[in-house]
Amino acid sequence: MRAPFRFPEDLIALQVAWSRTYAALAEAPAGATALRRRLIALSGRLYSHPYWTSPPGSRRAGAVELRRAAHAVAEADAGREAA
């Protein structure tokens, strides 16, 4: 069994923001320049986050686990907003 990844809160928040921006861009009409720019900026911040410079771990496996963790946080937030 692999060890769980532990991500900093700010990194998870960045991934949640990236996912929400990506979804908004997918729904937006053509010419959504502000959303594209935001997505590019968030991508840069995610890629250059200090977490990725620390050893243990593979960036690719960590990125997959980060997306899963962010998805879980976003679902929990949506559940609290619905309640």
Secondary structure, 3 states (H helix, E strand, C coil): CCCCCCCCHHHHHHHHHHHHHHHHHHHCCCCCHHHHHHHHHHHHHHHCCHHHHCCCCCHHHHHHHHHHHHHHHHHHHHHHHHC
